[in-house]
């Protein structure tokens, strides 16, 4: 029997540590109970904020409250995108070097594992007990119980990782056709869909999976009163199965015909009654040259080469998309109800990260709006921005550099810090802090790997006095960010509060410092400013969530005076050049701070 290689990365699928009942934690390391199972339950963070709010209502406005997905990652890919988050799954060697676990499973066994996971999720009280035990043992599981109690929806089953229909001798064992591994792999997945459909039918009869149509909860608040797990369906009564692909192999008509035609055969044989196969097609560039930039590091990045006058067939991924659409339409003409079994969505396989002013290749690249106008494609809500920083310490992610990329910072005066020419990560960090927020970042491929220079642990690097300011930059002011409800309390009491985790930055606040008041949705504006009088630590509940839970969550208080607040918060200022995150945000640019204060004073 055919067996396909599947893989699990405990680092990438880190939220499984919290929520998956099959993940055991031994000496700080995660381990799945069944040795051959690599299926995990994770939080689905790729759906985008708009979709979160649309489905979850008020719950979707809070970061970290993500619905769930049951996922398996396949090993092996026909592309080598240097920015790919799944670079560990390119091949067996990559997986082994990055401490990923590999298993070979038959289609029948893989379907059984997905069914087993869904059945375990239906035992909700048991699920909570396991999460409680994890929270006691492991700090990384904090908040798991609270999240599970919200009973957020199960959005889909997902086949991801590398390219699911790609195979070679190390990723597919005992193929049906030794001379055509791709067709053999397609037959693997068709058999898997058939077996999974049987299991889902049985689970629905057992009452262990609740499926609700998307349009029945659209624009309504998720109240968490539905049975767990509840799946939000694209088609009535069918579990969503997202099948990720880059589509290159579907550029061969025979491959597209074998896959879609095989699904149609299952449909006609009445073997596809409980699944909706959602082919998720990921474009790696809006133009042919951007696609080749993703694959060939020797190609120099030049914005003048970005041209939308190309013929669609020149884009390496276009024919695959066209073939899938044509074959689906062909079979839907034979039977319209086949559209309930299969569909295609298209996602931006990569994008700039505009909120953090991070650009891939150059600022003119990845114009997805123009691509959409040219092709008529409407993109899905899935969000894949390139993330340059590890947000805990704001250091650049070394995986890009290790894969042959460079990171460049450019400030408003055109001054640059090029990491490939100055491979000192501490100097890079100092330049970033000095020029933020008046700078932007470029990530682009180069034909060599950079060896980063880092400080040795335990050794303090002494710098001459002239360079000291680059290392320790004193903020010129602060932005306090919070909800409208919390600001009403804060302005009444003339104080703001922070959590214990902000103690280090709280201690840097000085009497006389300017603070700006930023109120979050639905206003998302700066509504006033004040001067700091003093900082104190208090143990009295003050804000609504503290009073409700009888717990002091924000003990680090900042007393302010000389307050200026505008009456109509809708007329507040948008922080165009400030990076505002929840809680407290330092301001390093004095001129920007003074401009905002002057503009607020006029309102």
C-alpha positions as MATLAB code, in Angstrom:
seq = 'XXXXXXXXXXXXXXXXXXXXXXXXXXXXXXXXXXXXXXXXXXXXXXXXXXXXXXXXXXXXXXXXXXXXXXXXXXXXXXXXXXXXXXXXXXXXXXXXXXXXXXXXXXXXXXXXXXXXXXXXXXXXXXXXXXXXXXXXXXXXXXXXXXXXXXXXXXXXXXXXXXXXXXXXXXXXXXXXXXXXXXXXXXXXXXXXXXXXXXXXXXXXXXXXXXXXXXXXXXXXXXXXXXXXXXXXXXXXXXXXXXXXXXXXXXXXXXXXXXXXXXXXXXXXXXXXXXXXXXXXXXXXXXXXXXXXXXXXXXXXXXXXXXXXXXXXXXXXXXXXXXXXXXXXXXXXXXXXXXXXXXXXXXXXXXXXXXXXXXXXXXXXXXXXXXXXXXXXXXXXXXXXXXXXXXXXXXXXXXXXXXXXXXXXXXXXXXXXXXXXXXXXXXXXXXXXXXXXXXXXXXXXXXXXXXXXXXXXXXXXXXXXXXXXXXXXXXXXXXXXXXXXXXXXXXXXXXXXXXXXXXXXXXXXXXXXXXXXXXXXXXXXXXXXXXXXXXXXXXXXXXXXXXXXXXXXXXXXXXXXXXXXXXXXXXXXXXXXXXXXXXXXXXXXXXXXXXXXXXXXXXX';
ca = [
       0.000    0.000    0.000;
       1.195    3.501   -0.821;
       2.543    5.605    2.038;
       3.164    9.345    1.963;
       5.643   11.264    4.112;
       4.057   13.702    6.556;
       5.981   15.879    8.976;
       5.495   17.781   12.233;
       7.442   20.825   13.378;
       6.814   21.624   17.079;
       8.150   25.170   16.595;
       6.035   26.176   13.583;
       2.867   24.533   14.910;
       3.520   25.861   18.410;
      -0.138   26.552   19.328;
      -0.726   22.758   19.242;
       1.179   22.721   22.530;
      -1.757   24.527   24.135;
      -4.850   23.085   22.494;
      -4.132   19.641   21.081;
      -5.171   16.895   23.543;
      -2.659   14.477   21.967;
       0.398   16.660   22.649;
       2.343   15.584   25.710;
       4.991   17.800   27.293;
       8.040   16.016   28.658;
      10.932   18.045   30.072;
       9.758   21.117   28.142;
       9.584   19.259   24.800;
       6.406   18.413   22.896;
       5.587   14.900   21.805;
       2.542   13.417   20.041;
       1.040   10.350   21.760;
       0.806    8.133   18.658;
       4.189    7.743   17.021;
       2.967    7.708   13.400;
       0.484   10.596   13.802;
       1.564   14.068   12.713;
      -1.892   15.700   12.736;
      -2.367   18.607   15.152;
      -5.044   21.033   16.311;
      -3.767   24.617   16.047;
      -5.107   28.184   16.128;
      -5.787   29.428   12.589;
      -3.916   32.747   12.425;
      -3.958   33.236    8.658;
      -7.591   34.226    8.152;
      -7.074   37.975    8.556;
      -8.662   40.525   10.915;
     -11.686   41.332    8.724;
     -12.704   37.682    8.557;
     -12.188   37.337   12.317;
     -14.576   40.207   13.023;
     -17.084   39.033   10.399;
     -17.400   35.551   11.906;
     -16.686   36.159   15.584;
     -18.195   39.620   16.093;
     -16.693   41.365   19.133;
     -14.517   38.351   19.917;
     -12.736   38.786   16.593;
     -11.501   42.243   17.598;
      -9.102   40.794   20.154;
      -5.796   39.433   18.952;
      -5.064   35.875   19.957;
      -8.684   34.737   19.704;
      -8.360   32.568   16.645;
     -10.598   29.728   15.457;
      -9.112   26.256   15.041;
      -7.836   24.116   12.191;
      -6.790   20.450   12.129;
      -3.686   20.306    9.984;
      -1.163   17.903    8.510;
       2.028   19.009    6.738;
       3.352   17.013    3.812;
       7.057   16.548    3.121;
       8.608   17.641   -0.185;
       8.073   20.549   -2.567;
       8.790   21.299   -6.215;
       9.584   24.978   -5.462;
      12.317   26.603   -3.366;
      10.860   29.963   -2.349;
      13.616   31.511   -0.233;
      11.070   33.380    1.968;
       8.840   30.316    2.554;
       7.760   29.680    6.160;
       7.735   25.943    5.337;
      11.390   25.807    4.274;
      11.858   22.990    6.806;
       9.573   20.781    4.698;
      11.406   21.172    1.370;
      12.915   17.683    1.638;
      13.931   14.994    4.112;
      17.309   16.547    4.846;
      15.770   19.960    5.669;
      13.273   18.328    8.031;
      15.931   16.281    9.838;
      18.306   19.252   10.171;
      15.502   21.294   11.780;
      14.418   18.569   14.264;
      11.105   17.833   12.547;
       9.454   14.437   12.999;
       8.634   12.372    9.880;
       6.131    9.528    9.446;
       4.951    7.494    6.455;
       1.195    6.882    6.445;
      -1.293    5.206    4.114;
      -4.393    7.143    2.946;
      -6.578    4.918    5.141;
      -4.440    5.559    8.223;
      -4.310    9.317    7.590;
      -8.117    9.472    7.344;
      -8.397    7.475   10.593;
      -6.093    9.954   12.348;
      -8.186   12.962   11.300;
     -11.361   11.189   12.463;
      -9.708   10.268   15.752;
      -8.760   13.911   16.369;
     -12.323   15.152   15.759;
     -13.755   12.533   18.114;
     -11.322   13.578   20.849;
     -12.343   17.212   20.452;
     -15.989   16.263   21.025;
     -15.079   15.185   24.593;
     -14.987   18.804   25.714;
     -14.731   18.344   29.490;
     -11.822   15.953   28.992;
     -10.223   18.491   26.673;
     -10.414   21.171   29.391;
      -8.882   18.852   32.017;
      -5.922   18.112   29.759;
      -5.454   21.848   29.115;
      -5.598   22.600   32.870;
      -2.897   20.019   33.558;
      -0.722   21.510   30.822;
      -1.104   25.016   32.254;
       0.119   23.784   35.651;
       3.157   22.027   34.182;
       4.142   24.372   31.366;
       4.185   28.196   31.246;
       3.932   28.074   27.455;
       0.356   26.760   27.770;
      -0.930   29.753   29.730;
      -4.384   30.863   28.555;
      -5.281   27.540   26.917;
      -8.306   26.834   29.128;
      -9.705   30.349   28.719;
      -9.354   30.086   24.940;
     -10.972   26.651   24.756;
     -13.923   27.756   26.906;
     -14.888   30.282   24.226;
     -15.670   27.256   21.991;
     -14.399   29.028   18.897;
     -15.225   27.327   15.592;
     -13.260   24.656   13.760;
     -12.757   26.353   10.392;
     -11.384   23.450    8.371;
      -9.207   20.425    7.924;
      -6.024   21.466    6.123;
      -3.468   19.651    3.944;
      -0.410   21.906    3.897;
       3.367   21.940    4.349;
       5.241   21.418    1.077;
       3.362   20.702   -2.178;
       0.810   17.908   -1.447;
       0.772   16.435   -4.972;
       4.575   16.499   -5.349;
       6.407   13.250   -4.649;
       9.772   11.621   -5.177;
      11.327    8.360   -3.991;
      11.908    9.655   -0.459;
       8.392   11.080    0.069;
       6.181    8.359   -1.498;
       6.682    4.659   -0.752;
       5.259    1.808   -2.876;
       3.633    4.020   -5.562;
       0.952    2.501   -7.797;
       2.817    3.735  -10.876;
       6.610    3.762  -10.535;
       6.924    5.775  -13.751;
       4.503    8.533  -12.725;
       4.827    9.525   -9.076;
       2.586   12.598   -9.432;
      -0.397   10.566  -10.690;
       0.309    8.003   -7.947;
       0.214   10.808   -5.364;
      -3.105   12.053   -6.733;
      -4.528    8.544   -6.330;
      -3.245    8.601   -2.728;
      -5.248   11.764   -2.023;
      -8.372   10.506   -3.809;
      -8.348    7.402   -1.643;
      -7.797    9.594    1.430;
     -10.808   11.777    0.546;
     -12.965    8.672    0.068;
     -11.973    7.244    3.459;
     -12.290   10.596    5.273;
     -15.762   11.119    3.786;
     -16.881    7.797    5.324;
     -15.513    8.770    8.732;
     -17.117   12.234    8.706;
     -20.480   10.658    7.808;
     -20.182    8.338   10.832;
     -19.067   11.168   13.157;
     -22.040   13.303   12.096;
     -24.412   10.409   12.870;
     -22.765   10.039   16.294;
     -23.467   13.739   16.929;
     -19.781   14.493   17.529;
     -19.394   17.174   14.848;
     -21.707   20.146   14.408;
     -21.643   21.773   10.948;
     -23.224   25.181   10.429;
     -23.383   27.249    7.247;
     -21.259   30.388    7.102;
     -24.139   32.645    6.037;
     -26.155   31.692    9.141;
     -23.632   33.315   11.487;
     -22.301   36.067    9.236;
     -22.327   39.490   10.942;
     -23.546   37.901   14.172;
     -21.637   37.607   17.405;
     -20.108   34.264   18.269;
     -21.535   33.408   21.670;
     -19.791   30.076   22.230;
     -23.092   28.316   22.941;
     -22.804   25.775   20.096;
     -21.471   22.232   20.648;
     -17.719   21.748   20.296;
     -16.408   21.228   17.705;
     -18.602   23.309   15.388;
     -17.402   23.644   11.809;
     -18.312   26.689    9.710;
     -19.155   25.251    6.292;
     -18.736   26.774    2.836;
     -21.309   24.248    1.565;
     -24.310   22.938    3.565;
     -23.495   19.908    5.729;
     -19.931   19.543    4.440;
     -16.633   19.730    6.316;
     -14.167   22.114    4.652;
     -10.925   20.457    3.521;
      -8.371   23.052    2.456;
      -5.862   21.600   -0.001;
      -2.864   23.957   -0.402;
      -1.009   24.122   -3.714;
       1.360   26.350   -5.668;
      -0.312   24.995   -8.828;
       2.817   24.484  -10.939;
       2.159   20.760  -11.388;
      -1.467   21.464  -12.336;
      -0.040   23.292  -15.357;
      -0.032   19.819  -16.936;
      -3.600   19.223  -18.153;
      -3.379   15.479  -17.378;
      -2.605   16.236  -13.715;
      -5.542   18.646  -13.365;
      -7.827   16.146  -15.131;
      -6.659   13.269  -12.922;
      -7.288   15.220   -9.689;
     -10.601   16.955  -10.482;
     -11.824   14.035  -12.603;
     -11.043   11.651   -9.746;
     -13.110   13.807   -7.368;
     -15.962   13.780   -9.897;
     -15.839    9.967  -10.058;
     -16.106    9.809   -6.246;
     -19.035   12.233   -6.408;
     -20.880   10.146   -9.044;
     -20.266    6.974   -7.003;
     -21.876    8.688   -3.997;
     -18.554    8.636   -2.089;
     -18.175   12.377   -1.580;
     -21.190   13.421    0.492;
     -19.607   15.036    3.564;
     -16.561   16.987    2.311;
     -15.972   20.215    0.420;
     -12.487   20.149   -1.140;
     -11.279   23.741   -1.212;
      -8.201   24.022   -3.453;
      -6.184   26.945   -2.073;
      -4.018   28.301   -4.893;
      -1.030   30.387   -3.758;
       0.552   32.828   -6.231;
       4.194   33.661   -5.417;
       4.345   36.922   -7.351;
       2.088   39.393   -9.168;
       4.339   39.371  -12.258;
       6.551   36.698  -13.872;
       9.747   38.453  -12.768;
       8.575   38.474   -9.125;
       7.940   34.741   -9.339;
      11.477   34.187  -10.650;
      12.900   36.453   -7.952;
      11.359   34.045   -5.427;
      13.192   31.079   -6.990;
      16.494   32.362   -8.391;
      18.680   34.321   -6.006;
      21.138   35.154   -8.787;
      18.545   37.389  -10.475;
      19.233   40.973   -9.306;
      16.164   42.795   -8.000;
      15.401   45.737  -10.276;
      12.086   47.609   -9.987;
      12.276   48.655  -13.669;
      11.659   45.001  -14.616;
       8.199   44.999  -13.006;
       5.814   45.228  -15.951;
       2.111   44.342  -16.148;
       2.025   44.218  -19.951;
       2.930   40.525  -19.925;
       0.736   37.786  -21.400;
      -0.940   35.668  -18.723;
       0.656   32.472  -20.069;
       4.066   33.997  -19.271;
       3.316   33.756  -15.540;
       4.609   30.291  -14.493;
       1.589   29.716  -12.228;
      -1.167   30.887  -14.557;
      -1.683   27.679  -16.579;
      -2.194   25.604  -13.446;
      -4.926   27.965  -12.230;
      -6.543   28.069  -15.695;
      -6.523   24.252  -15.991;
      -8.172   23.746  -12.593;
     -10.917   26.276  -13.414;
     -11.561   24.732  -16.838;
     -11.726   21.148  -15.536;
     -14.051   22.107  -12.650;
     -16.342   23.970  -15.092;
     -16.274   21.000  -17.467;
     -17.592   18.608  -14.802;
     -20.012   21.147  -13.312;
     -21.661   21.363  -16.753;
     -22.269   17.613  -16.542;
     -23.712   17.945  -13.018;
     -24.203   21.346  -11.341;
     -24.250   19.861   -7.845;
     -20.569   18.890   -8.239;
     -19.818   22.505   -7.245;
     -20.845   21.494   -3.701;
     -17.869   19.125   -3.601;
     -14.964   21.172   -4.948;
     -13.977   24.819   -5.390;
     -10.913   27.014   -5.716;
      -9.764   30.063   -3.752;
      -6.700   32.134   -4.557;
      -4.390   33.692   -1.975;
      -1.498   36.124   -2.105;
       1.310   33.657   -1.437;
       3.406   36.507   -0.067;
       2.860   40.209    0.580;
       4.477   43.281    2.075;
       3.911   43.915    5.805;
       2.713   47.518    5.529;
       1.941   48.108    9.265;
       5.617   47.396   10.004;
       6.862   49.077    6.796;
       8.491   45.877    5.582;
       8.741   45.385    1.812;
       9.750   42.353   -0.220;
      12.132   43.026   -3.160;
      11.241   46.733   -3.507;
       8.350   49.030   -2.655;
       6.914   48.806   -6.193;
       6.728   44.996   -6.110;
       3.704   42.782   -5.315;
       1.008   45.064   -6.693;
      -1.784   42.551   -6.127;
      -4.480   45.105   -7.024;
      -3.124   45.394  -10.565;
      -2.805   41.613  -10.771;
      -6.444   41.278   -9.724;
      -7.538   43.812  -12.390;
      -5.545   41.978  -15.060;
      -6.765   38.451  -14.224;
     -10.216   39.049  -12.719;
      -9.145   37.009   -9.675;
     -10.625   37.934   -6.305;
      -8.251   37.004   -3.496;
      -9.239   35.132   -0.350;
      -8.949   36.642    3.136;
      -5.863   34.520    3.914;
      -3.042   36.858    4.919;
       0.641   36.016    4.265;
       2.711   39.150    5.013;
       6.467   38.716    5.233;
       7.488   38.980    8.884;
      10.995   40.310    9.280;
      11.218   40.519   13.044;
      10.924   38.192   15.985;
       8.488   40.477   17.816;
       9.673   39.490   21.290;
      13.049   41.151   20.805;
      12.661   43.012   17.484;
      15.663   41.201   16.025;
      15.595   40.219   12.324;
      14.635   36.626   11.587;
      17.813   34.816   10.657;
      15.952   32.227    8.512;
      15.817   34.725    5.604;
      19.523   35.448    5.925;
      20.385   31.751    6.157;
      18.405   31.141    2.942;
      20.401   33.779    1.071;
      18.547   37.051    1.682;
      19.564   40.513    2.766;
      17.769   43.014    4.981;
      18.227   46.724    4.413;
      16.975   49.691    6.479;
      16.473   52.992    4.655;
      15.667   56.179    6.598;
      13.866   59.319    5.411;
      17.152   60.928    4.325;
      18.102   57.950    2.179;
      20.762   56.705    4.617;
      21.025   52.908    4.551;
      22.112   50.079    6.765;
      22.828   47.019    4.624;
      23.051   43.859    6.703;
      25.012   41.984    4.013;
      27.776   44.618    4.127;
      27.609   45.232    7.883;
      26.765   41.825    9.397;
      26.599   43.070   12.985;
      23.125   42.449   14.361;
      23.602   44.835   17.308;
      24.615   47.745   15.070;
      21.635   46.918   12.844;
      19.355   47.067   15.888;
      20.821   50.388   17.006;
      20.302   51.929   13.554;
      16.701   50.674   13.508;
      15.904   52.136   16.918;
      17.507   55.480   16.106;
      15.601   55.987   12.843;
      12.270   54.344   13.683;
       9.554   55.315   12.720;
      11.011   57.335    9.805;
      12.463   54.337    7.995;
      11.367   51.295    6.055;
      12.800   47.819    5.502;
      13.606   45.866    2.348;
      14.130   42.110    2.177;
      15.522   40.760   -1.077;
      17.470   37.700   -2.284;
      21.244   37.682   -2.761;
      23.520   34.936   -3.998;
      25.384   34.409   -0.725;
      24.667   33.696    2.909;
      25.476   36.244    5.594;
      27.337   35.245    8.744;
      25.877   37.413   11.489;
      28.104   38.891   14.143;
      26.585   38.771   17.624;
      27.722   39.779   21.074;
      29.258   37.010   23.130;
      27.159   36.182   26.159;
      28.507   37.522   29.412;
      30.841   40.034   27.734;
      29.822   43.681   27.735;
      30.881   45.447   24.561;
      32.434   48.834   25.368;
      31.825   51.581   22.867;
      33.485   54.990   22.571;
      31.400   57.921   23.917;
      30.536   59.032   20.384;
      28.618   55.772   19.798;
      26.885   55.497   23.144;
      23.715   57.279   21.924;
      23.250   54.612   19.275;
      23.014   51.912   21.933;
      20.786   53.600   24.503;
      18.236   55.918   22.954;
      16.000   57.811   25.370;
      12.348   58.106   24.279;
      11.032   61.652   23.856;
       7.497   60.620   24.804;
       5.006   57.773   25.036;
       1.774   56.537   23.490;
      -0.700   54.841   25.836;
      -3.106   52.590   23.891;
      -6.379   51.179   25.204;
     -10.085   50.620   24.638;
     -12.739   53.377   24.909;
     -14.082   51.808   28.131;
     -10.651   51.823   29.784;
      -9.969   55.400   28.682;
     -13.158   56.662   30.308;
     -11.914   55.257   33.636;
      -8.346   56.472   33.061;
      -9.413   60.061   32.332;
     -11.692   60.107   35.354;
      -8.938   58.810   37.668;
      -6.104   60.690   35.865;
      -3.955   57.569   35.669;
      -3.009   54.749   33.295;
      -2.062   51.162   34.160;
       0.293   48.546   32.765;
       0.823   44.831   33.323;
       3.796   43.478   35.263;
       5.453   42.331   32.041;
       5.940   46.023   31.108;
       7.899   46.804   34.286;
      11.218   47.404   32.512;
       9.776   50.018   30.148;
       7.530   51.468   32.928;
      10.636   52.299   34.982;
      11.961   54.399   32.080;
       9.022   56.817   32.319;
      10.048   60.119   33.942;
       8.126   62.957   35.551;
       7.374   65.599   32.919;
       7.343   63.172   29.956;
       4.655   63.784   27.341;
       2.114   61.008   26.805;
      -0.359   60.659   23.938;
      -3.734   58.977   24.462;
      -4.622   56.475   21.722;
      -8.106   54.928   21.791;
      -8.645   51.669   19.874;
     -11.622   50.615   17.715;
     -14.063   51.934   16.708;
     -12.109   55.235   16.871;
      -8.457   54.182   16.297;
      -7.252   57.733   16.929;
      -5.133   59.876   19.256;
      -7.606   61.818   21.378;
      -5.371   63.849   23.682;
      -2.118   64.297   25.587;
      -0.801   65.023   29.079;
       2.380   65.260   31.173;
       3.517   62.516   33.552;
       3.326   63.499   37.230;
       4.753   60.282   38.749;
       4.724   56.483   38.525;
       3.414   54.317   41.371;
       2.616   50.661   41.961;
      -0.898   50.018   43.327;
      -2.897   46.952   44.377;
      -6.427   48.369   43.984;
      -8.662   47.065   41.134;
      -9.612   50.026   38.957;
     -10.504   49.058   35.388;
     -13.727   47.157   34.500;
     -12.036   43.799   33.817;
     -10.106   44.078   37.116;
     -13.275   44.781   39.090;
     -15.202   41.996   37.338;
     -12.531   39.358   38.028;
     -11.450   40.761   41.442;
      -7.853   40.837   40.272;
      -5.313   43.634   39.805;
      -4.109   43.162   36.238;
      -2.482   46.579   35.756;
      -0.589   47.356   38.993;
       2.022   49.601   37.341;
       0.278   52.975   37.339;
       1.220   56.289   35.686;
      -0.325   59.420   37.225;
      -0.682   62.257   34.730;
      -1.622   65.965   34.827;
      -2.159   68.970   32.505;
      -4.526   66.958   30.362;
      -5.815   68.082   26.966;
      -8.683   65.936   25.562;
     -10.751   66.617   22.444;
     -14.515   66.312   22.983;
     -15.376   64.408   19.793;
     -13.121   61.334   19.647;
     -14.079   60.771   16.002;
     -12.092   63.914   15.170;
      -8.889   62.628   16.760;
      -5.616   62.234   14.867;
      -4.596   59.083   13.047;
      -1.059   57.972   14.039;
       0.273   57.800   10.476;
       3.967   57.640   11.439;
       3.710   55.995   14.850;
       3.822   52.266   15.489;
       1.011   51.820   18.023;
       0.607   48.491   19.777;
      -1.557   47.683   22.789;
      -0.387   49.054   26.171;
       2.609   51.389   25.926;
       4.697   52.562   22.968;
       7.846   54.732   23.107;
       8.262   57.726   20.767;
      11.838   58.443   19.676;
      11.233   61.226   17.139;
      10.799   64.554   19.008;
       9.657   66.446   15.910;
       6.826   63.967   15.299;
       5.711   64.238   18.944;
       5.699   68.058   18.850;
       3.718   68.088   15.578;
       1.003   65.823   17.057;
       0.742   67.953   20.222;
       0.435   71.154   18.155;
      -2.286   69.622   15.965;
      -4.225   68.330   18.996;
      -4.031   71.749   20.658;
      -5.790   73.293   17.650;
      -8.782   70.902   17.848;
];
